[in-house]
Amino acid sequence: MRRAICRKILFAAFVSVAVLVACSSHTPAIPPAHEAPLRVETTPVSFQPAPADSQPADDFTAKILPIVGKCQPCHFKGGKMYAQLPFDDPKTIRRLGVKLFSRIQDPNEQAVFRAFFAPAADSTEDRR
């Protein structure tokens, strides 16, 4: 009887070691914190599609909204700053201009904004 109990204990220990070895050889389901991405891209929600004949509106939807999307939820519908500064409106972004660069500090993103501001500056010069 003692022999049977010893065999069962030995078998359980062997199975436990085998399971531990098998599990430790796989990659973890959740990566460690140092491997997690530093920046998570967000996509703005519930925007109206831009008119097909409007190139600046297409640029706004395709290029500007993904950048200012990180300003959610405050500056988008339902947010506490939406009434004063709705970032889903191109007029607001143009009115703020380079003041946005206090929050948008990536030079590549600033270049996208400068390109977006340029047609508006050209059209105001044509009116004079």
Z-matrix of the N, CA and C atoms (Angstrom, degrees):
N
C 1 1.436
C 2 1.532 1 110.59
N 3 1.334 2 115.74 1 -42.48
C 4 1.459 3 118.75 2 177.43
C 5 1.515 4 110.73 3 -60.31
N 6 1.295 5 115.20 4 -38.75
C 7 1.456 6 120.15 5 -179.17
C 8 1.538 7 110.88 6 -62.88
N 9 1.307 8 117.74 7 -40.08
C 10 1.466 9 122.42 8 179.63
C 11 1.534 10 110.41 9 -65.56
N 12 1.328 11 117.50 10 -40.86
C 13 1.467 12 121.17 11 178.90
C 14 1.523 13 109.97 12 -66.59
N 15 1.316 14 116.72 13 -41.94
C 16 1.470 15 120.24 14 178.52
C 17 1.520 16 110.93 15 -62.33
N 18 1.320 17 117.30 16 -40.00
C 19 1.465 18 120.84 17 178.26
C 20 1.527 19 110.92 18 -63.87
N 21 1.324 20 116.67 19 -43.03
C 22 1.465 21 120.51 20 179.70
C 23 1.530 22 110.55 21 -63.93
N 24 1.299 23 117.47 22 -42.27
C 25 1.476 24 120.87 23 178.76
C 26 1.516 25 110.10 24 -65.59
N 27 1.308 26 116.70 25 -43.73
C 28 1.462 27 121.18 26 178.64
C 29 1.527 28 111.13 27 -63.16
N 30 1.327 29 117.06 28 -41.12
C 31 1.461 30 121.67 29 178.16
C 32 1.533 31 110.81 30 -64.46
N 33 1.331 32 117.70 31 -44.09
C 34 1.473 33 122.23 32 179.00
C 35 1.524 34 110.48 33 -62.86
N 36 1.328 35 116.97 34 -40.14
C 37 1.461 36 120.04 35 178.24
C 38 1.528 37 110.44 36 -65.60
N 39 1.318 38 117.46 37 -41.43
C 40 1.467 39 121.62 38 178.67
C 41 1.523 40 111.27 39 -62.84
N 42 1.336 41 116.96 40 -44.64
C 43 1.473 42 121.21 41 179.05
C 44 1.527 43 109.82 42 -63.73
N 45 1.327 44 117.36 43 -41.92
C 46 1.469 45 120.29 44 179.33
C 47 1.524 46 111.39 45 -61.37
N 48 1.303 47 117.63 46 -43.60
C 49 1.464 48 121.27 47 178.93
C 50 1.518 49 110.05 48 -65.24
N 51 1.325 50 117.48 49 -41.89
C 52 1.466 51 120.98 50 179.65
C 53 1.528 52 111.11 51 -62.31
N 54 1.317 53 117.71 52 -41.76
C 55 1.468 54 122.02 53 178.72
C 56 1.528 55 110.36 54 -65.29
N 57 1.304 56 117.40 55 -44.29
C 58 1.469 57 120.77 56 179.10
C 59 1.525 58 111.38 57 -61.54
N 60 1.313 59 117.69 58 -42.44
C 61 1.463 60 121.05 59 179.21
C 62 1.522 61 110.33 60 -65.44
N 63 1.328 62 117.03 61 -42.31
C 64 1.464 63 120.87 62 -179.52
C 65 1.524 64 111.19 63 -65.30
N 66 1.311 65 117.57 64 -41.39
C 67 1.468 66 120.93 65 -178.34
C 68 1.522 67 112.48 66 -72.39
N 69 1.311 68 117.34 67 -34.21
C 70 1.455 69 119.19 68 -176.95
C 71 1.520 70 112.61 69 -75.86
N 72 1.315 71 118.55 70 -14.27
C 73 1.460 72 120.10 71 -179.30
C 74 1.522 73 112.59 72 -83.19
N 75 1.318 74 117.87 73 -14.27
C 76 1.460 75 121.53 74 179.79
C 77 1.519 76 110.55 75 -87.65
N 78 1.338 77 115.46 76 156.45
C 79 1.455 78 119.57 77 176.17
C 80 1.519 79 108.44 78 -72.04
N 81 1.304 80 117.51 79 149.03
C 82 1.463 81 119.80 80 -178.53
C 83 1.526 82 110.92 81 -69.38
N 84 1.317 83 116.03 82 150.52
C 85 1.459 84 120.87 83 -179.84
C 86 1.523 85 110.94 84 -68.12
N 87 1.315 86 117.84 85 -35.55
C 88 1.457 87 122.24 86 178.56
C 89 1.521 88 107.15 87 -113.12
N 90 1.343 89 117.35 88 121.73
C 91 1.459 90 118.02 89 -179.05
C 92 1.522 91 111.40 90 -67.23
N 93 1.320 92 117.08 91 152.42
C 94 1.465 93 119.79 92 176.46
C 95 1.526 94 110.44 93 -60.37
N 96 1.311 95 116.34 94 158.54
C 97 1.460 96 121.52 95 -174.92
C 98 1.525 97 112.25 96 -58.51
N 99 1.329 98 119.22 97 -34.14
C 100 1.460 99 120.28 98 -177.35
C 101 1.528 100 112.12 99 -73.00
N 102 1.327 101 118.21 100 -13.96
C 103 1.458 102 121.09 101 177.65
C 104 1.525 103 112.54 102 -98.27
N 105 1.320 104 117.87 103 -6.98
C 106 1.456 105 120.96 104 -179.27
C 107 1.525 106 109.36 105 -69.95
N 108 1.331 107 118.17 106 148.68
C 109 1.462 108 119.83 107 178.38
C 110 1.523 109 110.85 108 -62.07
N 111 1.329 110 115.41 109 142.34
C 112 1.458 111 120.46 110 -178.21
C 113 1.522 112 111.81 111 -76.79
N 114 1.323 113 116.11 112 -30.59
C 115 1.453 114 119.58 113 -175.57
C 116 1.519 115 108.94 114 -129.10
N 117 1.283 116 116.55 115 127.19
C 118 1.447 117 121.13 116 179.40
C 119 1.522 118 107.72 117 -104.38
N 120 1.306 119 115.69 118 123.35
C 121 1.459 120 120.43 119 178.85
C 122 1.522 121 109.21 120 -77.97
N 123 1.318 122 116.70 121 136.57
C 124 1.454 123 120.63 122 176.29
C 125 1.508 124 108.84 123 -113.62
N 126 1.277 125 115.55 124 153.04
C 127 1.447 126 120.72 125 178.18
C 128 1.516 127 107.97 126 -115.64
N 129 1.329 128 117.76 127 125.40
C 130 1.458 129 119.98 128 177.87
C 131 1.527 130 110.55 129 -59.91
N 132 1.301 131 115.80 130 148.85
C 133 1.457 132 119.84 131 -177.00
C 134 1.516 133 111.60 132 -108.51
N 135 1.297 134 115.88 133 153.96
C 136 1.463 135 126.95 134 172.67
C 137 1.524 136 114.33 135 49.83
N 138 1.319 137 116.59 136 61.46
C 139 1.447 138 121.78 137 174.29
C 140 1.511 139 109.98 138 -104.26
N 141 1.316 140 115.24 139 147.45
C 142 1.449 141 120.21 140 176.95
C 143 1.521 142 109.29 141 -74.94
N 144 1.341 143 118.48 142 140.27
C 145 1.461 144 118.95 143 176.22
C 146 1.524 145 110.68 144 -65.51
N 147 1.310 146 115.68 145 145.91
C 148 1.462 147 120.96 146 -178.61
C 149 1.522 148 110.13 147 -73.78
N 150 1.342 149 117.68 148 149.94
C 151 1.460 150 120.11 149 175.48
C 152 1.529 151 110.23 150 -61.75
N 153 1.333 152 116.12 151 145.22
C 154 1.465 153 120.66 152 -175.07
C 155 1.526 154 112.17 153 -68.33
N 156 1.326 155 117.91 154 -28.09
C 157 1.465 156 120.01 155 -175.76
C 158 1.527 157 113.04 156 -90.40
N 159 1.301 158 118.56 157 3.73
C 160 1.459 159 121.36 158 -174.30
C 161 1.522 160 111.01 159 -112.12
N 162 1.329 161 117.42 160 102.58
C 163 1.464 162 121.93 161 179.84
C 164 1.529 163 111.80 162 -65.89
N 165 1.358 164 120.69 163 -45.14
C 166 1.464 165 119.01 164 178.39
C 167 1.531 166 112.63 165 -60.46
N 168 1.320 167 117.40 166 -37.25
C 169 1.462 168 119.70 167 178.24
C 170 1.524 169 110.07 168 -66.30
N 171 1.344 170 117.08 169 -38.17
C 172 1.463 171 120.11 170 176.91
C 173 1.524 172 109.92 171 -63.22
N 174 1.337 173 117.79 172 -43.20
C 175 1.459 174 121.02 173 177.30
C 176 1.524 175 110.78 174 -61.25
N 177 1.317 176 115.95 175 -40.74
C 178 1.460 177 119.90 176 179.91
C 179 1.525 178 110.55 177 -61.92
N 180 1.330 179 116.43 178 -48.85
C 181 1.462 180 120.21 179 -178.28
C 182 1.525 181 111.99 180 -66.73
N 183 1.329 182 116.45 181 -41.53
C 184 1.463 183 120.08 182 -174.24
C 185 1.527 184 113.24 183 -81.29
N 186 1.323 185 117.72 184 -33.65
C 187 1.465 186 119.55 185 -171.60
C 188 1.523 187 114.40 186 -112.74
N 189 1.316 188 117.02 187 -42.27
C 190 1.470 189 120.37 188 -173.85
C 191 1.533 190 111.64 189 -81.37
N 192 1.325 191 117.54 190 -46.24
C 193 1.465 192 120.01 191 -177.10
C 194 1.527 193 113.53 192 -58.54
N 195 1.335 194 119.81 193 -39.82
C 196 1.466 195 117.28 194 177.37
C 197 1.531 196 113.07 195 -63.09
N 198 1.318 197 117.38 196 -29.82
C 199 1.468 198 120.06 197 179.92
C 200 1.528 199 110.43 198 -76.42
N 201 1.339 200 116.98 199 -47.64
C 202 1.466 201 119.18 200 -179.47
C 203 1.521 202 111.60 201 -78.01
N 204 1.320 203 117.03 202 -4.28
C 205 1.460 204 120.54 203 177.05
C 206 1.511 205 112.66 204 -61.21
N 207 1.341 206 116.82 205 -23.52
C 208 1.463 207 119.07 206 178.28
C 209 1.529 208 111.53 207 -74.45
N 210 1.329 209 116.78 208 -5.01
C 211 1.464 210 121.38 209 176.91
C 212 1.530 211 111.17 210 -89.27
N 213 1.329 212 116.14 211 10.18
C 214 1.452 213 120.56 212 175.94
C 215 1.509 214 108.87 213 -74.70
N 216 1.254 215 120.31 214 152.56
C 217 1.444 216 130.05 215 -0.75
C 218 1.523 217 113.31 216 -90.92
N 219 1.314 218 118.00 217 -6.85
C 220 1.477 219 121.21 218 -169.81
C 221 1.525 220 113.78 219 -61.12
N 222 1.336 221 118.02 220 -44.33
C 223 1.463 222 120.78 221 -172.48
C 224 1.525 223 112.99 222 -98.33
N 225 1.311 224 118.01 223 14.78
C 226 1.461 225 121.81 224 177.86
C 227 1.510 226 109.12 225 -123.00
N 228 1.320 227 116.78 226 167.45
C 229 1.455 228 123.13 227 -173.72
C 230 1.525 229 111.45 228 -44.69
N 231 1.340 230 114.32 229 127.01
C 232 1.458 231 120.41 230 -179.38
C 233 1.519 232 113.46 231 92.51
N 234 1.335 233 117.81 232 -10.57
C 235 1.456 234 121.02 233 -178.52
C 236 1.515 235 111.98 234 -83.68
N 237 1.327 236 115.84 235 161.15
C 238 1.464 237 119.78 236 -175.37
C 239 1.529 238 112.92 237 -72.39
N 240 1.330 239 119.37 238 -19.48
C 241 1.469 240 121.73 239 179.02
C 242 1.534 241 112.64 240 -103.01
N 243 1.324 242 117.33 241 1.01
C 244 1.466 243 120.72 242 -174.36
C 245 1.532 244 112.06 243 -62.05
N 246 1.316 245 118.29 244 -37.94
C 247 1.472 246 120.90 245 -178.27
C 248 1.534 247 111.36 246 -64.19
N 249 1.339 248 117.67 247 -38.30
C 250 1.461 249 121.09 248 -178.26
C 251 1.527 250 112.20 249 -85.28
N 252 1.321 251 117.51 250 -43.62
C 253 1.473 252 122.15 251 -175.86
C 254 1.528 253 110.73 252 -136.40
N 255 1.332 254 116.79 253 81.48
C 256 1.465 255 119.05 254 178.56
C 257 1.531 256 110.52 255 -78.17
N 258 1.322 257 116.95 256 110.89
C 259 1.463 258 120.97 257 -176.40
C 260 1.522 259 113.51 258 -78.15
N 261 1.331 260 118.58 259 -2.93
C 262 1.452 261 119.64 260 174.82
C 263 1.528 262 111.54 261 -89.04
N 264 1.336 263 117.09 262 6.57
C 265 1.456 264 122.89 263 178.77
C 266 1.533 265 109.49 264 -111.87
N 267 1.343 266 118.04 265 120.73
C 268 1.469 267 119.96 266 -179.02
C 269 1.533 268 113.19 267 -59.07
N 270 1.330 269 116.83 268 -30.12
C 271 1.473 270 119.85 269 -179.87
C 272 1.526 271 110.93 270 -62.88
N 273 1.320 272 116.60 271 -38.85
C 274 1.469 273 120.58 272 178.74
C 275 1.519 274 110.54 273 -63.78
N 276 1.321 275 116.49 274 -44.36
C 277 1.460 276 120.75 275 -178.58
C 278 1.528 277 109.87 276 -64.85
N 279 1.328 278 117.49 277 -43.06
C 280 1.469 279 120.56 278 178.43
C 281 1.532 280 111.00 279 -64.95
N 282 1.340 281 117.09 280 -39.68
C 283 1.468 282 120.84 281 -179.14
C 284 1.530 283 110.91 282 -64.88
N 285 1.332 284 116.39 283 -40.03
C 286 1.465 285 119.54 284 179.12
C 287 1.525 286 111.85 285 -71.58
N 288 1.327 287 116.77 286 -34.90
C 289 1.462 288 121.15 287 177.19
C 290 1.520 289 113.04 288 54.87
N 291 1.328 290 115.75 289 -134.98
C 292 1.468 291 120.70 290 -175.32
C 293 1.527 292 112.97 291 -70.48
N 294 1.315 293 118.44 292 -7.20
C 295 1.465 294 120.24 293 174.90
C 296 1.535 295 110.28 294 -61.90
N 297 1.328 296 116.02 295 -24.85
C 298 1.471 297 120.25 296 177.67
C 299 1.522 298 111.83 297 -64.10
N 300 1.329 299 116.85 298 -22.53
C 301 1.462 300 120.69 299 -175.13
C 302 1.530 301 112.24 300 -69.94
N 303 1.334 302 117.51 301 -9.37
C 304 1.460 303 118.68 302 173.36
C 305 1.529 304 109.76 303 -68.87
N 306 1.336 305 116.96 304 -25.79
C 307 1.469 306 121.62 305 177.85
C 308 1.526 307 112.16 306 -105.97
N 309 1.323 308 116.84 307 -33.49
C 310 1.464 309 121.37 308 -179.65
C 311 1.520 310 106.81 309 -99.14
N 312 1.337 311 115.27 310 99.16
C 313 1.457 312 119.68 311 -171.28
C 314 1.518 313 113.82 312 -105.51
N 315 1.315 314 118.58 313 -6.89
C 316 1.461 315 122.07 314 178.34
C 317 1.533 316 108.59 315 -70.51
N 318 1.343 317 119.31 316 122.83
C 319 1.462 318 121.46 317 -178.37
C 320 1.532 319 113.29 318 -58.85
N 321 1.318 320 117.64 319 -33.64
C 322 1.467 321 119.70 320 178.59
C 323 1.520 322 110.91 321 -68.08
N 324 1.323 323 116.88 322 -41.14
C 325 1.461 324 120.37 323 177.60
C 326 1.529 325 110.59 324 -68.19
N 327 1.326 326 117.45 325 -37.31
C 328 1.462 327 120.14 326 176.69
C 329 1.528 328 110.93 327 -62.90
N 330 1.324 329 117.42 328 -36.88
C 331 1.470 330 121.16 329 178.14
C 332 1.521 331 110.76 330 -63.65
N 333 1.333 332 117.34 331 -37.48
C 334 1.465 333 120.83 332 176.88
C 335 1.529 334 109.65 333 -62.94
N 336 1.317 335 116.47 334 -42.72
C 337 1.468 336 120.03 335 178.94
C 338 1.528 337 111.04 336 -66.06
N 339 1.325 338 117.74 337 -42.47
C 340 1.469 339 120.19 338 179.38
C 341 1.526 340 110.69 339 -60.41
N 342 1.333 341 117.00 340 -40.06
C 343 1.472 342 120.59 341 177.40
C 344 1.527 343 110.30 342 -65.65
N 345 1.312 344 117.05 343 -35.31
C 346 1.465 345 120.61 344 178.17
C 347 1.525 346 110.89 345 -69.81
N 348 1.337 347 117.36 346 -36.48
C 349 1.457 348 121.16 347 179.85
C 350 1.523 349 111.84 348 -72.45
N 351 1.307 350 118.93 349 -29.43
C 352 1.469 351 123.12 350 -173.25
C 353 1.527 352 113.83 351 -57.51
N 354 1.348 353 121.68 352 -48.36
C 355 1.465 354 119.68 353 179.94
C 356 1.523 355 112.75 354 -60.50
N 357 1.324 356 118.06 355 -33.81
C 358 1.462 357 120.63 356 179.33
C 359 1.527 358 110.05 357 -67.10
N 360 1.320 359 117.46 358 -39.55
C 361 1.461 360 120.90 359 178.49
C 362 1.524 361 110.23 360 -66.29
N 363 1.348 362 117.40 361 -39.28
C 364 1.459 363 120.81 362 178.35
C 365 1.516 364 111.50 363 -64.07
N 366 1.324 365 118.50 364 -40.80
C 367 1.458 366 121.23 365 -177.73
C 368 1.527 367 111.36 366 -69.99
N 369 1.336 368 118.69 367 -31.94
C 370 1.471 369 119.97 368 177.89
C 371 1.521 370 110.70 369 -72.83
N 372 1.344 371 117.27 370 -31.31
C 373 1.462 372 119.94 371 177.78
C 374 1.529 373 111.03 372 -70.84
N 375 1.352 374 117.71 373 -31.71
C 376 1.456 375 121.41 374 -179.80
C 377 1.511 376 111.34 375 -68.82
N 378 1.324 377 118.69 376 -27.62
C 379 1.463 378 122.31 377 -177.85
C 380 1.532 379 112.31 378 -74.00
N 381 1.311 380 117.60 379 -21.60
C 382 1.476 381 120.80 380 -175.73
C 383 1.486 382 112.69 381 -78.69
